[in-house]
Amino acid sequence: QVQLVESGGGLVQPGGSLRLSCVASGITFSMFPMGWYRQVPGKQRELVASITTFRTTHVADSVKGRFSISRDNTKYTVYLQMNSLKLEDTAVYYCNSGPGASTQWAWGQGTQVTVSS
């Protein structure tokens, strides 16, 4: 059974930083592209950043230059480093397989990021 557990969210002021982590279990982690997604109430979940099995990364235009994604295959973990946070980054953040993956798994509980002064 695949399990995705996100952590690292919290309340931060505009301009602050957070590092999110997602630990995956039940999969051969290194074989899958991974992605970070976010969702705000009333809106569709959107892809924020992704990383391939070859560690090629892509980030959405809305977070370019501020967010970065990385992975540690030995820890079955994907990270999202978020800098220069803005009010509009407030959302629940989730990880899952990334673009090009053969499957997508059940969503975890996500981690809430709230940017507020």
N, C-alpha and C positions, 0 to 999 in steps of 0.2 A: 504494500500500500504506500503510495507516494504521499509524503507529508512535506509541506512548505511552512516554515516558521520564520516570520519576519519580526525584527526587533530594532530598537534604536530610535524610534520616533519620540516626539515630545513637543514641548512648547519652547519656542525660540523667538527672539526678537528679529525684526527685519535686519538683514545684513549678517546674521549669524550662520552657524554651520551645524550640520548633523551628519552622522554616518550611519546609514542603515545597513543591517545585515539580514541575510536570508539563508537559513540552513535547510538544505534539502535532504530527504532520506527516502529510501526505497527506489532509487534510480541510480544508474551509472552516470553520475553527475557530469563527468568530463565529456561525455558524448553529446551533450545537449547545449544548444545556444540558450542563453538565459536573458530574461528581460525584467526590468522594473516598470511597473505600471502605477498609475494613480487614478483615484476616483473621488469626485466631490458629489454630494447629494444632488440628484436630478440631472446628472451628466453621465455620459458614457465613460467607461474606463479607458484611459489613454496610455499608450506606450511612451515612457519617458526616456528610457535608455536600454540598450541591448548590447550583448557581447557574444561573439561567436565562440565556437570551440577552439578557434585559432587566436582568440583574444582580440579580434577586430571589434572595435566599439563604435557605437552610433548613439548620438543623443538627439532628442527632439530640439527643434529650433528654439522653442520657448525656454530651454534650460542650457543651451549651448554656452560654453565658457564658464558655467557655474557648477554643473553637475558632471560627475564622472563615474563610470562603472568599472568594476574589476571583479575578478573571481580568484578563488583559491580552491583548486580541485582537490587538494589534499584534505581540506576541511569541509568539502561539499558546500561551500558558501559563496554567495555572490554579494557584493557590496555596492552601495550607492553613496558616494561622497557628495554632499550637497553644501555648496558655499554660496555666500551672498544671497541668502534666502529672501524671497519676496512674499508679500501677503498672498499673492495668487498661487503660491506653492502649497498652500494649505490644502490637505487632502489625506485620504487614507492611501498608503503606499503598499503595493503588493508585488511579489515576485512570481514568476512563472516561466515557462519555456519562452524562448524568444522567437523572432521571425525565422521561418525556415525549419522550425522543429517539426517533427513528425506527429507530435501530439501536444496537447495542453492539458494540464492536470487540474484537479479541483483546487479552487482558490483557498489560500490560507486565511487567517483572521486579519491579516494586514497590520500595519502599524500607523498610528495617527501622527501626522505632522501638522502642527499648528504654528503658523507664523503670525505673531501679533505683538503690537507694542503695548 
